[in-house]
Amino acid sequence: MKTFFYVTGIGLVFILVIALLASPGDQNTVGAAEYGADWPLTVDSGVLACRKSAATIRASGTTYALNGTARQAGHTSIEPIWKTDQVIAGQELKKSLGPLIKAANALCD
């Protein structure tokens, strides 16, 4: 009986370790429904991630850079899906990426 509990205990610890290593704890799904009018992208949602200080969002099968570290790591520019807020004197002003960058950076901590 003692052996049964020992083997069961080791098995549970092993499963817990595998689950923790496999879980994407540094990701978070976000979207237009959550951010409302402040949603800065032309896609409806994406998955924020932060690895080695590279803040990214994955949308429509592409991982886009949200910061310089992510751009230097070779991730795609956010420009193609970055929503225009307004046009002043012919210049496009983009919606703020600040809330997304802040949320992604929180995943780095």
Secondary structure, DSSP 8 states (H G I E B T S, - for coil): -HHHHHHHHHHHHHHHHHHHHHS-TTEEEEEHHHHGGG--BSSSEEEEEEETTEEEEEETTEEEESSHHHHHTT-B-SGGGB-EEEEETTEEEE---HHHHHHHHHHH-
